Amino acid sequence: MAIRVLIADDQQMVRTGFRMIVDSQPDMEVVGEAADGAEAVALARRLHPDVCLFDIRMPRMDGLEATRVLAGPGVADPPRIVIVTTFDMDEYVYGALRGGAVGFLLKDSGPALLVEAVRAAANGESLVSPSITVRLLEHLAAPPAAPAPPREPLTDRELDVVRLVARGRTNEEIATELYVSLSTVKTHLGSVHRKLATRNRVETAAWAWESGLMT
């Protein structure tokens, strides 16, 4: 089945461009467009898209607030939201990912990275523009509070996987670096998510940095 995508941006030209990119893929389709955050929330609740592409600065409700409403802590079965913006600012990146977004792209990242981000989000993974990944991880290294301890202790191999996730590695790259199969990596990640009560790779990476594992 095609990945169902909702686009929210206050600029018609941007929405049209994103629609052309998404609809050109055989495994994706745009199911709705919104010109502001409030409309985006309403459409997401009605259409139940697999992935949402949200701008940050929109009228009525910005993309960060829309993300928190739809995918913030405590929200059951949230859509997978990717923030796509022209604003490369630390507080926006951190706020978006803390609010429940699973990806953060700059609009000049190009069509290929946008498509990759949609597929990653649909597969339960995350993608952050390479230009801001290192800075994001440095930000996460100075958290406002210590994270909750794991529900169960992580094994040495699970800790290896968590460290690589925190470094921004994909599942394929993790499998190569640890000399294991892709299915083994996915099994470890599933166990990590259960033990840490994390919903995605971004939250897992945040836990790694906030817990001091990366230092």
PyMOL commands that place a pseudoatom at each C-alpha (Angstrom):
pseudoatom trace, name=CA, resn=MET, resi=1, chain=A, elem=C, hetatm=0, pos=[0.000, 0.000, 0.000]
pseudoatom trace, name=CA, resn=ALA, resi=2, chain=A, elem=C, hetatm=0, pos=[1.127, 3.543, -0.740]
pseudoatom trace, name=CA, resn=ILE, resi=3, chain=A, elem=C, hetatm=0, pos=[2.486, 5.767, 2.026]
pseudoatom trace, name=CA, resn=ARG, resi=4, chain=A, elem=C, hetatm=0, pos=[-0.236, 8.361, 2.676]
pseudoatom trace, name=CA, resn=VAL, resi=5, chain=A, elem=C, hetatm=0, pos=[1.231, 11.853, 3.119]
pseudoatom trace, name=CA, resn=LEU, resi=6, chain=A, elem=C, hetatm=0, pos=[-0.235, 15.098, 4.475]
pseudoatom trace, name=CA, resn=ILE, resi=7, chain=A, elem=C, hetatm=0, pos=[1.488, 18.389, 3.568]
pseudoatom trace, name=CA, resn=ALA, resi=8, chain=A, elem=C, hetatm=0, pos=[1.169, 21.559, 5.658]
pseudoatom trace, name=CA, resn=ASP, resi=9, chain=A, elem=C, hetatm=0, pos=[2.803, 24.829, 4.533]
pseudoatom trace, name=CA, resn=ASP, resi=10, chain=A, elem=C, hetatm=0, pos=[1.434, 28.346, 4.233]
pseudoatom trace, name=CA, resn=GLN, resi=11, chain=A, elem=C, hetatm=0, pos=[2.997, 28.803, 0.786]
pseudoatom trace, name=CA, resn=GLN, resi=12, chain=A, elem=C, hetatm=0, pos=[1.018, 27.345, -2.110]
pseudoatom trace, name=CA, resn=MET, resi=13, chain=A, elem=C, hetatm=0, pos=[4.130, 26.967, -4.275]
pseudoatom trace, name=CA, resn=VAL, resi=14, chain=A, elem=C, hetatm=0, pos=[5.864, 24.909, -1.600]
pseudoatom trace, name=CA, resn=ARG, resi=15, chain=A, elem=C, hetatm=0, pos=[2.848, 22.636, -1.171]
pseudoatom trace, name=CA, resn=THR, resi=16, chain=A, elem=C, hetatm=0, pos=[2.643, 22.173, -4.944]
pseudoatom trace, name=CA, resn=GLY, resi=17, chain=A, elem=C, hetatm=0, pos=[6.333, 21.355, -5.163]
pseudoatom trace, name=CA, resn=PHE, resi=18, chain=A, elem=C, hetatm=0, pos=[6.154, 18.823, -2.346]
pseudoatom trace, name=CA, resn=ARG, resi=19, chain=A, elem=C, hetatm=0, pos=[3.052, 17.252, -3.871]
pseudoatom trace, name=CA, resn=MET, resi=20, chain=A, elem=C, hetatm=0, pos=[4.820, 16.809, -7.220]
pseudoatom trace, name=CA, resn=ILE, resi=21, chain=A, elem=C, hetatm=0, pos=[7.813, 15.167, -5.522]
pseudoatom trace, name=CA, resn=VAL, resi=22, chain=A, elem=C, hetatm=0, pos=[5.723, 12.850, -3.351]
pseudoatom trace, name=CA, resn=ASP, resi=23, chain=A, elem=C, hetatm=0, pos=[3.184, 11.901, -6.010]
pseudoatom trace, name=CA, resn=SER, resi=24, chain=A, elem=C, hetatm=0, pos=[6.003, 11.088, -8.454]
pseudoatom trace, name=CA, resn=GLN, resi=25, chain=A, elem=C, hetatm=0, pos=[6.970, 8.140, -6.242]
pseudoatom trace, name=CA, resn=PRO, resi=26, chain=A, elem=C, hetatm=0, pos=[5.221, 4.838, -6.965]
pseudoatom trace, name=CA, resn=ASP, resi=27, chain=A, elem=C, hetatm=0, pos=[4.872, 4.020, -3.258]
pseudoatom trace, name=CA, resn=MET, resi=28, chain=A, elem=C, hetatm=0, pos=[3.529, 7.393, -2.049]
pseudoatom trace, name=CA, resn=GLU, resi=29, chain=A, elem=C, hetatm=0, pos=[0.465, 9.582, -2.404]
pseudoatom trace, name=CA, resn=VAL, resi=30, chain=A, elem=C, hetatm=0, pos=[-0.567, 12.972, -1.045]
pseudoatom trace, name=CA, resn=VAL, resi=31, chain=A, elem=C, hetatm=0, pos=[-3.929, 12.657, 0.720]
pseudoatom trace, name=CA, resn=GLY, resi=32, chain=A, elem=C, hetatm=0, pos=[-4.296, 16.254, 1.887]
pseudoatom trace, name=CA, resn=GLU, resi=33, chain=A, elem=C, hetatm=0, pos=[-2.868, 19.772, 2.057]
pseudoatom trace, name=CA, resn=ALA, resi=34, chain=A, elem=C, hetatm=0, pos=[-3.171, 22.424, 4.762]
pseudoatom trace, name=CA, resn=ALA, resi=35, chain=A, elem=C, hetatm=0, pos=[-2.221, 26.109, 4.720]
pseudoatom trace, name=CA, resn=ASP, resi=36, chain=A, elem=C, hetatm=0, pos=[-1.931, 26.477, 8.521]
pseudoatom trace, name=CA, resn=GLY, resi=37, chain=A, elem=C, hetatm=0, pos=[-1.300, 24.401, 11.614]
pseudoatom trace, name=CA, resn=ALA, resi=38, chain=A, elem=C, hetatm=0, pos=[-4.869, 24.284, 12.846]
pseudoatom trace, name=CA, resn=GLU, resi=39, chain=A, elem=C, hetatm=0, pos=[-6.080, 22.956, 9.500]
pseudoatom trace, name=CA, resn=ALA, resi=40, chain=A, elem=C, hetatm=0, pos=[-3.203, 20.452, 9.509]
pseudoatom trace, name=CA, resn=VAL, resi=41, chain=A, elem=C, hetatm=0, pos=[-4.279, 19.066, 12.895]
pseudoatom trace, name=CA, resn=ALA, resi=42, chain=A, elem=C, hetatm=0, pos=[-7.886, 18.760, 11.763]
pseudoatom trace, name=CA, resn=LEU, resi=43, chain=A, elem=C, hetatm=0, pos=[-6.933, 17.012, 8.510]
pseudoatom trace, name=CA, resn=ALA, resi=44, chain=A, elem=C, hetatm=0, pos=[-4.507, 14.663, 10.271]
pseudoatom trace, name=CA, resn=ARG, resi=45, chain=A, elem=C, hetatm=0, pos=[-7.212, 13.592, 12.706]
pseudoatom trace, name=CA, resn=ARG, resi=46, chain=A, elem=C, hetatm=0, pos=[-9.692, 13.053, 9.877]
pseudoatom trace, name=CA, resn=LEU, resi=47, chain=A, elem=C, hetatm=0, pos=[-7.449, 11.492, 7.214]
pseudoatom trace, name=CA, resn=HIS, resi=48, chain=A, elem=C, hetatm=0, pos=[-5.031, 9.505, 9.437]
pseudoatom trace, name=CA, resn=PRO, resi=49, chain=A, elem=C, hetatm=0, pos=[-1.994, 9.926, 7.145]
pseudoatom trace, name=CA, resn=ASP, resi=50, chain=A, elem=C, hetatm=0, pos=[1.069, 7.753, 7.585]
pseudoatom trace, name=CA, resn=VAL, resi=51, chain=A, elem=C, hetatm=0, pos=[3.475, 10.698, 7.356]
pseudoatom trace, name=CA, resn=CYS, resi=52, chain=A, elem=C, hetatm=0, pos=[3.002, 14.461, 7.778]
pseudoatom trace, name=CA, resn=LEU, resi=53, chain=A, elem=C, hetatm=0, pos=[5.310, 17.092, 6.275]
pseudoatom trace, name=CA, resn=PHE, resi=54, chain=A, elem=C, hetatm=0, pos=[4.970, 20.262, 8.380]
pseudoatom trace, name=CA, resn=ASP, resi=55, chain=A, elem=C, hetatm=0, pos=[6.488, 23.714, 7.977]
pseudoatom trace, name=CA, resn=ILE, resi=56, chain=A, elem=C, hetatm=0, pos=[7.315, 25.548, 11.220]
pseudoatom trace, name=CA, resn=ARG, resi=57, chain=A, elem=C, hetatm=0, pos=[6.045, 29.079, 10.674]
pseudoatom trace, name=CA, resn=MET, resi=58, chain=A, elem=C, hetatm=0, pos=[2.363, 28.906, 9.751]
pseudoatom trace, name=CA, resn=PRO, resi=59, chain=A, elem=C, hetatm=0, pos=[-0.625, 31.056, 10.738]
pseudoatom trace, name=CA, resn=ARG, resi=60, chain=A, elem=C, hetatm=0, pos=[-3.153, 30.165, 13.466]
pseudoatom trace, name=CA, resn=MET, resi=61, chain=A, elem=C, hetatm=0, pos=[-0.932, 27.369, 14.819]
pseudoatom trace, name=CA, resn=ASP, resi=62, chain=A, elem=C, hetatm=0, pos=[2.730, 26.842, 13.993]
pseudoatom trace, name=CA, resn=GLY, resi=63, chain=A, elem=C, hetatm=0, pos=[4.227, 23.507, 13.008]
pseudoatom trace, name=CA, resn=LEU, resi=64, chain=A, elem=C, hetatm=0, pos=[5.842, 22.896, 16.377]
pseudoatom trace, name=CA, resn=GLU, resi=65, chain=A, elem=C, hetatm=0, pos=[2.561, 23.264, 18.255]
pseudoatom trace, name=CA, resn=ALA, resi=66, chain=A, elem=C, hetatm=0, pos=[0.734, 21.144, 15.662]
pseudoatom trace, name=CA, resn=THR, resi=67, chain=A, elem=C, hetatm=0, pos=[3.388, 18.472, 16.148]
pseudoatom trace, name=CA, resn=ARG, resi=68, chain=A, elem=C, hetatm=0, pos=[2.991, 18.527, 19.936]
pseudoatom trace, name=CA, resn=VAL, resi=69, chain=A, elem=C, hetatm=0, pos=[-0.791, 18.267, 19.621]
pseudoatom trace, name=CA, resn=LEU, resi=70, chain=A, elem=C, hetatm=0, pos=[-0.645, 15.309, 17.240]
pseudoatom trace, name=CA, resn=ALA, resi=71, chain=A, elem=C, hetatm=0, pos=[2.462, 13.453, 18.388]
pseudoatom trace, name=CA, resn=GLY, resi=72, chain=A, elem=C, hetatm=0, pos=[3.552, 14.806, 21.762]
pseudoatom trace, name=CA, resn=PRO, resi=73, chain=A, elem=C, hetatm=0, pos=[4.090, 12.766, 24.923]
pseudoatom trace, name=CA, resn=GLY, resi=74, chain=A, elem=C, hetatm=0, pos=[1.062, 10.724, 25.882]
pseudoatom trace, name=CA, resn=VAL, resi=75, chain=A, elem=C, hetatm=0, pos=[-0.611, 10.872, 22.467]
pseudoatom trace, name=CA, resn=ALA, resi=76, chain=A, elem=C, hetatm=0, pos=[-1.799, 7.437, 21.401]
pseudoatom trace, name=CA, resn=ASP, resi=77, chain=A, elem=C, hetatm=0, pos=[-0.957, 6.194, 17.888]
pseudoatom trace, name=CA, resn=PRO, resi=78, chain=A, elem=C, hetatm=0, pos=[0.579, 9.483, 16.653]
pseudoatom trace, name=CA, resn=PRO, resi=79, chain=A, elem=C, hetatm=0, pos=[1.275, 10.159, 12.974]
pseudoatom trace, name=CA, resn=ARG, resi=80, chain=A, elem=C, hetatm=0, pos=[4.912, 10.306, 11.946]
pseudoatom trace, name=CA, resn=ILE, resi=81, chain=A, elem=C, hetatm=0, pos=[5.773, 13.955, 11.455]
pseudoatom trace, name=CA, resn=VAL, resi=82, chain=A, elem=C, hetatm=0, pos=[8.727, 15.361, 9.529]
pseudoatom trace, name=CA, resn=ILE, resi=83, chain=A, elem=C, hetatm=0, pos=[9.439, 19.076, 9.888]
pseudoatom trace, name=CA, resn=VAL, resi=84, chain=A, elem=C, hetatm=0, pos=[10.563, 20.669, 6.612]
pseudoatom trace, name=CA, resn=THR, resi=85, chain=A, elem=C, hetatm=0, pos=[11.614, 24.289, 7.013]
pseudoatom trace, name=CA, resn=THR, resi=86, chain=A, elem=C, hetatm=0, pos=[13.936, 27.057, 5.863]
pseudoatom trace, name=CA, resn=PHE, resi=87, chain=A, elem=C, hetatm=0, pos=[14.854, 27.878, 9.469]
pseudoatom trace, name=CA, resn=ASP, resi=88, chain=A, elem=C, hetatm=0, pos=[18.051, 26.176, 10.601]
pseudoatom trace, name=CA, resn=MET, resi=89, chain=A, elem=C, hetatm=0, pos=[17.834, 27.128, 14.273]
pseudoatom trace, name=CA, resn=ASP, resi=90, chain=A, elem=C, hetatm=0, pos=[18.762, 24.922, 17.227]
pseudoatom trace, name=CA, resn=GLU, resi=91, chain=A, elem=C, hetatm=0, pos=[15.678, 25.749, 19.256]
pseudoatom trace, name=CA, resn=TYR, resi=92, chain=A, elem=C, hetatm=0, pos=[13.436, 24.765, 16.359]
pseudoatom trace, name=CA, resn=VAL, resi=93, chain=A, elem=C, hetatm=0, pos=[15.223, 21.455, 15.795]
pseudoatom trace, name=CA, resn=TYR, resi=94, chain=A, elem=C, hetatm=0, pos=[15.233, 20.561, 19.475]
pseudoatom trace, name=CA, resn=GLY, resi=95, chain=A, elem=C, hetatm=0, pos=[11.618, 21.696, 19.951]
pseudoatom trace, name=CA, resn=ALA, resi=96, chain=A, elem=C, hetatm=0, pos=[10.409, 19.729, 16.950]
pseudoatom trace, name=CA, resn=LEU, resi=97, chain=A, elem=C, hetatm=0, pos=[12.062, 16.470, 17.946]
pseudoatom trace, name=CA, resn=ARG, resi=98, chain=A, elem=C, hetatm=0, pos=[11.083, 16.878, 21.595]
pseudoatom trace, name=CA, resn=GLY, resi=99, chain=A, elem=C, hetatm=0, pos=[7.524, 17.569, 20.459]
pseudoatom trace, name=CA, resn=GLY, resi=100, chain=A, elem=C, hetatm=0, pos=[7.251, 14.224, 18.693]
pseudoatom trace, name=CA, resn=ALA, resi=101, chain=A, elem=C, hetatm=0, pos=[8.636, 14.816, 15.188]
pseudoatom trace, name=CA, resn=VAL, resi=102, chain=A, elem=C, hetatm=0, pos=[10.676, 11.946, 13.761]
pseudoatom trace, name=CA, resn=GLY, resi=103, chain=A, elem=C, hetatm=0, pos=[12.612, 14.003, 11.228]
pseudoatom trace, name=CA, resn=PHE, resi=104, chain=A, elem=C, hetatm=0, pos=[13.850, 17.507, 10.505]
pseudoatom trace, name=CA, resn=LEU, resi=105, chain=A, elem=C, hetatm=0, pos=[14.823, 18.675, 7.021]
pseudoatom trace, name=CA, resn=LEU, resi=106, chain=A, elem=C, hetatm=0, pos=[15.787, 21.977, 5.477]
pseudoatom trace, name=CA, resn=LYS, resi=107, chain=A, elem=C, hetatm=0, pos=[13.822, 22.916, 2.362]
pseudoatom trace, name=CA, resn=ASP, resi=108, chain=A, elem=C, hetatm=0, pos=[17.020, 23.158, 0.350]
pseudoatom trace, name=CA, resn=SER, resi=109, chain=A, elem=C, hetatm=0, pos=[17.917, 19.524, 1.142]
pseudoatom trace, name=CA, resn=GLY, resi=110, chain=A, elem=C, hetatm=0, pos=[16.558, 18.436, -2.256]
pseudoatom trace, name=CA, resn=PRO, resi=111, chain=A, elem=C, hetatm=0, pos=[13.872, 16.028, -3.517]
pseudoatom trace, name=CA, resn=ALA, resi=112, chain=A, elem=C, hetatm=0, pos=[15.897, 12.849, -2.913]
pseudoatom trace, name=CA, resn=LEU, resi=113, chain=A, elem=C, hetatm=0, pos=[16.352, 13.559, 0.807]
pseudoatom trace, name=CA, resn=LEU, resi=114, chain=A, elem=C, hetatm=0, pos=[12.684, 14.517, 1.169]
pseudoatom trace, name=CA, resn=VAL, resi=115, chain=A, elem=C, hetatm=0, pos=[11.600, 11.199, -0.328]
pseudoatom trace, name=CA, resn=GLU, resi=116, chain=A, elem=C, hetatm=0, pos=[14.111, 9.363, 1.853]
pseudoatom trace, name=CA, resn=ALA, resi=117, chain=A, elem=C, hetatm=0, pos=[12.755, 11.125, 4.945]
pseudoatom trace, name=CA, resn=VAL, resi=118, chain=A, elem=C, hetatm=0, pos=[9.172, 10.110, 4.115]
pseudoatom trace, name=CA, resn=ARG, resi=119, chain=A, elem=C, hetatm=0, pos=[10.164, 6.481, 3.648]
pseudoatom trace, name=CA, resn=ALA, resi=120, chain=A, elem=C, hetatm=0, pos=[12.251, 6.501, 6.826]
pseudoatom trace, name=CA, resn=ALA, resi=121, chain=A, elem=C, hetatm=0, pos=[9.365, 7.955, 8.827]
pseudoatom trace, name=CA, resn=ALA, resi=122, chain=A, elem=C, hetatm=0, pos=[6.925, 5.411, 7.417]
pseudoatom trace, name=CA, resn=ASN, resi=123, chain=A, elem=C, hetatm=0, pos=[9.342, 2.622, 8.404]
pseudoatom trace, name=CA, resn=GLY, resi=124, chain=A, elem=C, hetatm=0, pos=[9.616, 3.853, 11.976]
pseudoatom trace, name=CA, resn=GLU, resi=125, chain=A, elem=C, hetatm=0, pos=[13.038, 5.422, 11.479]
pseudoatom trace, name=CA, resn=SER, resi=126, chain=A, elem=C, hetatm=0, pos=[14.116, 9.050, 11.468]
pseudoatom trace, name=CA, resn=LEU, resi=127, chain=A, elem=C, hetatm=0, pos=[16.131, 11.361, 9.267]
pseudoatom trace, name=CA, resn=VAL, resi=128, chain=A, elem=C, hetatm=0, pos=[17.650, 14.701, 10.155]
pseudoatom trace, name=CA, resn=SER, resi=129, chain=A, elem=C, hetatm=0, pos=[19.403, 16.932, 7.619]
pseudoatom trace, name=CA, resn=PRO, resi=130, chain=A, elem=C, hetatm=0, pos=[23.100, 16.011, 7.711]
pseudoatom trace, name=CA, resn=SER, resi=131, chain=A, elem=C, hetatm=0, pos=[24.067, 19.675, 8.075]
pseudoatom trace, name=CA, resn=ILE, resi=132, chain=A, elem=C, hetatm=0, pos=[22.451, 19.890, 11.508]
pseudoatom trace, name=CA, resn=THR, resi=133, chain=A, elem=C, hetatm=0, pos=[22.900, 16.373, 12.883]
pseudoatom trace, name=CA, resn=VAL, resi=134, chain=A, elem=C, hetatm=0, pos=[26.160, 16.997, 14.728]
pseudoatom trace, name=CA, resn=ARG, resi=135, chain=A, elem=C, hetatm=0, pos=[24.920, 20.260, 16.217]
pseudoatom trace, name=CA, resn=LEU, resi=136, chain=A, elem=C, hetatm=0, pos=[21.706, 18.552, 17.304]
pseudoatom trace, name=CA, resn=LEU, resi=137, chain=A, elem=C, hetatm=0, pos=[23.619, 15.827, 19.093]
pseudoatom trace, name=CA, resn=GLU, resi=138, chain=A, elem=C, hetatm=0, pos=[25.775, 18.406, 20.858]
pseudoatom trace, name=CA, resn=HIS, resi=139, chain=A, elem=C, hetatm=0, pos=[22.561, 20.111, 21.994]
pseudoatom trace, name=CA, resn=LEU, resi=140, chain=A, elem=C, hetatm=0, pos=[21.211, 16.829, 23.296]
pseudoatom trace, name=CA, resn=ALA, resi=141, chain=A, elem=C, hetatm=0, pos=[24.414, 16.341, 25.267]
pseudoatom trace, name=CA, resn=ALA, resi=142, chain=A, elem=C, hetatm=0, pos=[23.348, 19.191, 27.566]
pseudoatom trace, name=CA, resn=PRO, resi=143, chain=A, elem=C, hetatm=0, pos=[19.822, 18.154, 28.625]
pseudoatom trace, name=CA, resn=PRO, resi=144, chain=A, elem=C, hetatm=0, pos=[17.517, 20.021, 30.989]
pseudoatom trace, name=CA, resn=ALA, resi=145, chain=A, elem=C, hetatm=0, pos=[16.993, 16.898, 33.107]
pseudoatom trace, name=CA, resn=ALA, resi=146, chain=A, elem=C, hetatm=0, pos=[18.265, 13.348, 33.422]
pseudoatom trace, name=CA, resn=PRO, resi=147, chain=A, elem=C, hetatm=0, pos=[16.282, 10.709, 31.500]
pseudoatom trace, name=CA, resn=ALA, resi=148, chain=A, elem=C, hetatm=0, pos=[14.312, 7.934, 33.148]
pseudoatom trace, name=CA, resn=PRO, resi=149, chain=A, elem=C, hetatm=0, pos=[16.308, 4.738, 33.739]
pseudoatom trace, name=CA, resn=PRO, resi=150, chain=A, elem=C, hetatm=0, pos=[15.616, 1.730, 31.484]
pseudoatom trace, name=CA, resn=ARG, resi=151, chain=A, elem=C, hetatm=0, pos=[12.792, -0.592, 32.449]
pseudoatom trace, name=CA, resn=GLU, resi=152, chain=A, elem=C, hetatm=0, pos=[15.348, -3.385, 32.120]
pseudoatom trace, name=CA, resn=PRO, resi=153, chain=A, elem=C, hetatm=0, pos=[19.137, -3.175, 31.766]
pseudoatom trace, name=CA, resn=LEU, resi=154, chain=A, elem=C, hetatm=0, pos=[20.348, -2.991, 28.169]
pseudoatom trace, name=CA, resn=THR, resi=155, chain=A, elem=C, hetatm=0, pos=[22.723, -5.696, 26.973]
pseudoatom trace, name=CA, resn=ASP, resi=156, chain=A, elem=C, hetatm=0, pos=[26.187, -4.772, 25.717]
pseudoatom trace, name=CA, resn=ARG, resi=157, chain=A, elem=C, hetatm=0, pos=[25.066, -5.317, 22.118]
pseudoatom trace, name=CA, resn=GLU, resi=158, chain=A, elem=C, hetatm=0, pos=[21.959, -3.197, 22.630]
pseudoatom trace, name=CA, resn=LEU, resi=159, chain=A, elem=C, hetatm=0, pos=[24.171, -0.421, 24.015]
pseudoatom trace, name=CA, resn=ASP, resi=160, chain=A, elem=C, hetatm=0, pos=[26.343, -0.698, 20.892]
pseudoatom trace, name=CA, resn=VAL, resi=161, chain=A, elem=C, hetatm=0, pos=[23.227, -0.256, 18.753]
pseudoatom trace, name=CA, resn=VAL, resi=162, chain=A, elem=C, hetatm=0, pos=[22.054, 2.715, 20.823]
pseudoatom trace, name=CA, resn=ARG, resi=163, chain=A, elem=C, hetatm=0, pos=[25.448, 4.436, 20.463]
pseudoatom trace, name=CA, resn=LEU, resi=164, chain=A, elem=C, hetatm=0, pos=[25.324, 4.065, 16.689]
pseudoatom trace, name=CA, resn=VAL, resi=165, chain=A, elem=C, hetatm=0, pos=[21.734, 5.297, 16.536]
pseudoatom trace, name=CA, resn=ALA, resi=166, chain=A, elem=C, hetatm=0, pos=[22.851, 8.345, 18.514]
pseudoatom trace, name=CA, resn=ARG, resi=167, chain=A, elem=C, hetatm=0, pos=[25.587, 8.898, 15.929]
pseudoatom trace, name=CA, resn=GLY, resi=168, chain=A, elem=C, hetatm=0, pos=[22.948, 9.044, 13.206]
pseudoatom trace, name=CA, resn=ARG, resi=169, chain=A, elem=C, hetatm=0, pos=[23.675, 5.656, 11.631]
pseudoatom trace, name=CA, resn=THR, resi=170, chain=A, elem=C, hetatm=0, pos=[20.985, 3.897, 9.568]
pseudoatom trace, name=CA, resn=ASN, resi=171, chain=A, elem=C, hetatm=0, pos=[20.011, 0.287, 10.236]
pseudoatom trace, name=CA, resn=GLU, resi=172, chain=A, elem=C, hetatm=0, pos=[22.091, -0.813, 7.252]
pseudoatom trace, name=CA, resn=GLU, resi=173, chain=A, elem=C, hetatm=0, pos=[25.141, 1.070, 8.523]
pseudoatom trace, name=CA, resn=ILE, resi=174, chain=A, elem=C, hetatm=0, pos=[24.691, -0.385, 12.015]
pseudoatom trace, name=CA, resn=ALA, resi=175, chain=A, elem=C, hetatm=0, pos=[24.513, -3.906, 10.570]
pseudoatom trace, name=CA, resn=THR, resi=176, chain=A, elem=C, hetatm=0, pos=[27.734, -3.308, 8.630]
pseudoatom trace, name=CA, resn=GLU, resi=177, chain=A, elem=C, hetatm=0, pos=[29.630, -1.829, 11.587]
pseudoatom trace, name=CA, resn=LEU, resi=178, chain=A, elem=C, hetatm=0, pos=[28.561, -4.572, 14.005]
pseudoatom trace, name=CA, resn=TYR, resi=179, chain=A, elem=C, hetatm=0, pos=[28.877, -7.412, 11.466]
pseudoatom trace, name=CA, resn=VAL, resi=180, chain=A, elem=C, hetatm=0, pos=[25.305, -8.580, 12.025]
pseudoatom trace, name=CA, resn=SER, resi=181, chain=A, elem=C, hetatm=0, pos=[22.247, -8.965, 9.822]
pseudoatom trace, name=CA, resn=LEU, resi=182, chain=A, elem=C, hetatm=0, pos=[19.688, -6.213, 9.235]
pseudoatom trace, name=CA, resn=SER, resi=183, chain=A, elem=C, hetatm=0, pos=[17.011, -8.316, 10.940]
pseudoatom trace, name=CA, resn=THR, resi=184, chain=A, elem=C, hetatm=0, pos=[19.246, -8.629, 14.011]
pseudoatom trace, name=CA, resn=VAL, resi=185, chain=A, elem=C, hetatm=0, pos=[19.593, -4.852, 14.183]
pseudoatom trace, name=CA, resn=LYS, resi=186, chain=A, elem=C, hetatm=0, pos=[15.823, -4.453, 13.986]
pseudoatom trace, name=CA, resn=THR, resi=187, chain=A, elem=C, hetatm=0, pos=[15.375, -7.024, 16.753]
pseudoatom trace, name=CA, resn=HIS, resi=188, chain=A, elem=C, hetatm=0, pos=[17.823, -5.166, 18.985]
pseudoatom trace, name=CA, resn=LEU, resi=189, chain=A, elem=C, hetatm=0, pos=[16.093, -1.846, 18.258]
pseudoatom trace, name=CA, resn=GLY, resi=190, chain=A, elem=C, hetatm=0, pos=[12.725, -3.322, 19.149]
pseudoatom trace, name=CA, resn=SER, resi=191, chain=A, elem=C, hetatm=0, pos=[14.108, -4.491, 22.466]
pseudoatom trace, name=CA, resn=VAL, resi=192, chain=A, elem=C, hetatm=0, pos=[15.742, -1.095, 23.077]
pseudoatom trace, name=CA, resn=HIS, resi=193, chain=A, elem=C, hetatm=0, pos=[12.491, 0.765, 22.416]
pseudoatom trace, name=CA, resn=ARG, resi=194, chain=A, elem=C, hetatm=0, pos=[10.669, -1.521, 24.846]
pseudoatom trace, name=CA, resn=LYS, resi=195, chain=A, elem=C, hetatm=0, pos=[13.257, -1.168, 27.604]
pseudoatom trace, name=CA, resn=LEU, resi=196, chain=A, elem=C, hetatm=0, pos=[13.666, 2.604, 27.234]
pseudoatom trace, name=CA, resn=ALA, resi=197, chain=A, elem=C, hetatm=0, pos=[9.977, 3.311, 26.502]
pseudoatom trace, name=CA, resn=THR, resi=198, chain=A, elem=C, hetatm=0, pos=[11.066, 5.228, 23.388]
pseudoatom trace, name=CA, resn=ARG, resi=199, chain=A, elem=C, hetatm=0, pos=[8.871, 5.480, 20.323]
pseudoatom trace, name=CA, resn=ASN, resi=200, chain=A, elem=C, hetatm=0, pos=[11.494, 6.170, 17.672]
pseudoatom trace, name=CA, resn=ARG, resi=201, chain=A, elem=C, hetatm=0, pos=[15.195, 6.583, 16.928]
pseudoatom trace, name=CA, resn=VAL, resi=202, chain=A, elem=C, hetatm=0, pos=[15.201, 10.257, 17.829]
pseudoatom trace, name=CA, resn=GLU, resi=203, chain=A, elem=C, hetatm=0, pos=[14.016, 9.541, 21.379]
pseudoatom trace, name=CA, resn=THR, resi=204, chain=A, elem=C, hetatm=0, pos=[16.546, 6.720, 21.622]
pseudoatom trace, name=CA, resn=ALA, resi=205, chain=A, elem=C, hetatm=0, pos=[19.352, 9.048, 20.503]
pseudoatom trace, name=CA, resn=ALA, resi=206, chain=A, elem=C, hetatm=0, pos=[18.201, 11.669, 22.996]
pseudoatom trace, name=CA, resn=TRP, resi=207, chain=A, elem=C, hetatm=0, pos=[18.307, 9.076, 25.800]
pseudoatom trace, name=CA, resn=ALA, resi=208, chain=A, elem=C, hetatm=0, pos=[21.838, 8.084, 24.804]
pseudoatom trace, name=CA, resn=TRP, resi=209, chain=A, elem=C, hetatm=0, pos=[23.141, 11.629, 25.000]
pseudoatom trace, name=CA, resn=GLU, resi=210, chain=A, elem=C, hetatm=0, pos=[21.173, 12.652, 28.070]
pseudoatom trace, name=CA, resn=SER, resi=211, chain=A, elem=C, hetatm=0, pos=[22.178, 9.560, 30.026]
pseudoatom trace, name=CA, resn=GLY, resi=212, chain=A, elem=C, hetatm=0, pos=[25.873, 10.232, 29.456]
pseudoatom trace, name=CA, resn=LEU, resi=213, chain=A, elem=C, hetatm=0, pos=[26.330, 7.115, 27.303]
pseudoatom trace, name=CA, resn=MET, resi=214, chain=A, elem=C, hetatm=0, pos=[27.960, 9.177, 24.538]
pseudoatom trace, name=CA, resn=THR, resi=215, chain=A, elem=C, hetatm=0, pos=[30.414, 10.979, 26.795]
for i in range(1, 215): cmd.bond("trace and resi %d" % i, "trace and resi %d" % (i + 1))
show_as sticks, trace
zoom trace
